[in-house]
């Protein structure tokens, strides 16, 4: 039962479960409650004499039990939030992998006939992309690592669209150790291609760049199609998950902002704090 139990030694006899000659005369048992009044454990207080528990001691015991119950609920909530974020990350990966793999294999099949060397390179890029995906259980990576993941993805897409797509990456070296959640940039780049430049007959352009102020850093993925629609179900879901992960990680003042000038450009801007990965003695960046 989710109720306090007081064995005062008289009206409710107290019997020690360890030794029949135990000198403890009364006991107070207070439940630790989880969600829906689920009893997760108890706090037990003892006194050597009968009817010795004062109102102060009872109140103190109840206060401690309530505090611990709240801590248990907080821990459960944090665990559920972490599992939810992992599920959302898996959803992002599930969205990109099937159709990207299908398009990639078709592209490689086409290239291998006329340029086997180039086809082998594309297979290596595809392998690198999926190898990186399998390592996405890491909570956060540096911008340099995230860009390597994006570049492997772009190599396949550049081969697929040939001269219809041009990509420019302009990121200062000083920001390459910036920390951000894994799988942040690639969904934005995929969105820019799938719902943007893929619909252009020629001169598709995607620019990935960064700007820095005293208070924050902005990472921008911009295309020249201007086709973004907030109401688009698949696009909206991916962007919402990226935005939610950023806000949960860094705070509500950071996150993703989508802007669009129809038929001209779509701009996905990520606001990030200045969190730069420390350097090891060898000058390499760490993820700690």
C-alpha positions in Angstrom: 0.0 0.0 0.0 1.1 3.6 -0.7 0.5 4.6 2.9 2.6 5.3 6.0 2.7 2.5 8.5 3.4 3.2 12.2 3.9 0.2 14.5 3.8 1.8 18.0 4.4 -1.4 19.9 1.0 -1.3 21.6 -2.0 -0.9 19.3 0.1 -2.2 16.5 2.8 -4.6 17.8 6.3 -4.3 16.3 8.2 -7.5 15.8 11.8 -7.4 14.6 12.4 -9.6 11.6 16.1 -10.2 12.5 16.1 -11.2 16.2 13.3 -12.1 18.6 15.0 -10.3 21.5 15.5 -7.1 19.6 15.1 -4.0 21.9 13.5 -1.8 19.3 10.1 -0.9 20.5 8.4 0.9 17.6 8.9 1.4 13.9 7.8 3.9 11.2 7.6 2.7 7.6 7.3 5.4 4.9 6.8 4.4 1.2 8.9 5.8 -1.6 6.5 6.4 -4.5 7.0 6.5 -8.2 4.5 7.4 -10.9 0.8 6.4 -10.3 1.5 5.9 -6.6 3.7 2.9 -7.4 5.7 1.8 -4.3 9.4 1.6 -5.2 10.8 1.1 -1.8 10.5 2.2 1.8 12.2 4.3 4.5 12.2 2.7 7.9 12.8 4.6 11.2 13.1 2.8 14.5 12.9 3.8 18.2 13.9 1.7 21.2 10.8 2.5 23.2 7.1 2.2 22.5 5.1 5.2 21.3 8.2 7.3 21.1 7.9 8.8 17.6 7.1 12.5 17.9 5.2 14.5 15.3 8.5 16.1 14.3 10.1 12.8 13.6 7.1 11.6 11.6 7.1 14.9 9.6 10.9 14.6 9.0 10.5 11.0 7.8 7.7 12.0 5.4 9.8 14.9 4.1 12.8 12.7 3.4 10.6 10.1 1.7 9.0 12.8 -0.5 12.4 14.2 -1.4 13.7 10.8 -2.4 10.5 10.0 -4.3 10.9 13.2 -6.3 14.5 12.3 -7.1 13.4 8.9 -8.3 10.8 10.5 -10.6 13.3 13.0 -11.9 15.8 10.3 -12.7 13.1 8.3 -14.5 12.0 11.4 -16.5 15.6 12.1 -17.5 16.1 8.5 -18.5 12.9 8.6 -20.6 14.0 11.8 -22.2 17.3 10.3 -23.1 15.6 7.3 -24.7 13.3 9.6 -26.6 16.2 11.5 -28.0 17.8 8.3 -29.0 14.6 7.2 -30.7 14.4 10.5 -32.6 18.0 10.1 -33.7 17.2 6.6 -35.0 14.2 8.0 -36.8 16.4 10.5 -38.6 18.7 7.8 -39.6 15.9 5.6 -40.8 14.6 8.4 -43.0 17.9 8.9 -44.8 19.2 5.4 -45.2 16.7 3.6 -47.4 16.2 6.1 -50.2 19.7 7.4 -50.0 21.1 3.9 -50.4 18.8 3.2 -53.3 19.9 6.4 -55.1 23.5 5.7 -54.3 23.5 2.2 -55.7 21.8 3.4 -58.9 24.4 6.2 -59.2 27.4 3.8 -58.7 25.8 1.3 -61.1 25.7 4.0 -63.8 29.2 5.4 -63.1 30.9 2.0 -63.0 30.3 1.5 -66.7 32.2 4.6 -67.9 34.6 5.2 -65.0 35.4 2.2 -62.8 38.0 4.2 -60.8 35.4 6.9 -59.9 32.9 4.1 -59.0 35.4 2.6 -56.5 35.8 6.0 -54.9 32.1 6.4 -54.6 31.9 3.0 -52.9 34.5 4.1 -50.4 32.5 7.3 -49.7 29.3 5.3 -49.3 31.1 3.0 -46.9 32.5 5.9 -44.9 29.0 7.4 -44.7 27.3 4.3 -43.3 30.3 3.5 -41.0 29.8 7.0 -39.6 26.1 6.4 -39.2 26.8 3.2 -37.2 28.9 5.3 -34.7 26.1 7.8 -34.1 25.6 6.6 -30.5 28.3 9.1 -29.5 26.5 12.0 -27.9 28.4 14.8 -29.6 31.2 15.2 -32.2 33.4 18.1 -33.4 32.3 20.1 -36.4 35.3 18.6 -38.3 33.9 15.1 -37.8 30.4 16.2 -38.7 31.7 17.8 -41.9 33.5 14.6 -42.9 30.2 12.8 -42.6 28.5 15.4 -44.7 31.2 15.3 -47.4 30.9 11.6 -47.7 27.2 12.1 -48.3 27.8 14.9 -50.8 30.2 12.9 -52.9 27.4 10.5 -53.7 24.9 13.3 -54.4 27.4 15.2 -56.6 27.9 12.1 -58.7 24.2 11.6 -58.9 23.3 15.2 -60.0 26.5 15.8 -62.0 26.7 19.3 -63.3 23.2 20.2 -61.9 24.7 20.6 -58.4 27.5 22.8 -57.0 28.5 22.7 -53.3 30.6 25.3 -51.5 31.8 24.8 -47.9 33.3 27.8 -46.1 34.1 27.0 -42.5 37.0 28.7 -40.7 39.6 26.3 -39.3 39.2 27.9 -35.9 35.6 26.5 -35.7 36.4 22.9 -36.6 36.7 21.9 -33.0 33.2 23.3 -32.2 31.0 20.7 -30.5 27.6 19.8 -31.6 25.2 16.8 -31.4 25.9 14.0 -33.9 23.8 13.9 -37.1 23.0 17.6 -37.1 24.3 18.9 -40.4 23.5 16.0 -42.7 19.7 16.1 -42.4 19.9 19.8 -43.3 22.0 19.2 -46.3 19.8 16.3 -47.4 16.7 18.6 -47.0 18.4 21.2 -49.1 18.9 18.7 -51.9 15.8 16.5 -51.7 13.3 19.4 -51.3 15.4 22.1 -53.0 18.0 21.7 -55.7 16.8 18.3 -56.9 13.8 20.2 -58.4 16.0 22.6 -60.4 16.9 21.7 -64.0 20.3 23.3 -63.7 22.6 25.5 -61.5 21.6 24.0 -58.2 23.8 25.4 -55.5 24.3 24.6 -51.8 26.5 26.7 -49.5 27.6 25.6 -46.0 29.2 28.3 -44.0 29.6 29.7 -40.5 29.6 33.1 -38.8 30.8 33.9 -35.4 29.9 36.6 -32.9 30.9 37.2 -29.3 27.9 35.3 -27.9 27.2 32.5 -30.3 28.1 30.7 -33.6 25.9 30.2 -36.6 26.1 27.3 -39.0 24.2 27.8 -42.2 23.0 25.5 -44.9 21.6 27.4 -47.8 20.2 26.4 -51.2 19.2 28.5 -54.2 15.8 26.7 -54.8 13.6 28.4 -52.3 11.1 25.4 -52.1 11.0 25.0 -48.3 7.4 24.6 -46.9 6.9 24.4 -43.1 3.8 22.3 -43.6 5.7 19.6 -45.5 5.3 16.5 -43.2 8.6 14.7 -43.8 10.6 17.9 -44.0 9.0 19.4 -40.9 9.6 16.3 -38.9 13.3 16.1 -39.7 13.8 19.8 -38.9 11.8 19.6 -35.7 14.0 16.7 -34.4 17.2 18.6 -35.2 15.9 21.7 -33.5 14.7 19.8 -30.4 18.0 18.0 -30.0 19.9 21.3 -30.2 17.6 23.0 -27.7 17.7 20.0 -25.3 21.5 20.0 -25.5 22.3 23.7 -25.3 19.2 25.6 -24.1 16.1 27.2 -25.5 18.0 30.2 -26.8 19.8 28.0 -29.3 18.4 25.8 -32.0 17.4 25.8 -35.7 15.8 28.6 -37.6 14.3 28.0 -41.1 13.9 30.9 -43.5 12.8 30.9 -47.1 12.5 33.4 -49.9 10.2 31.5 -52.4 11.9 30.5 -55.7 15.2 32.2 -54.5 16.7 30.6 -51.4 16.1 28.4 -48.3 18.3 29.0 -45.3 18.7 26.6 -42.3 20.6 28.4 -39.5 21.8 26.6 -36.4 22.6 28.8 -33.4 25.3 27.2 -31.1 27.2 28.3 -28.0 31.0 28.6 -28.0 31.9 25.1 -26.9 35.2 24.3 -28.4 36.8 20.8 -27.9 40.0 20.9 -25.9 43.3 19.9 -27.5 45.4 17.0 -26.4 49.2 17.2 -25.9 49.6 16.1 -29.5 47.4 18.9 -30.7 44.5 16.6 -31.6 40.9 17.5 -30.8 39.0 15.4 -28.3 35.3 14.7 -27.7 35.5 15.0 -23.9 
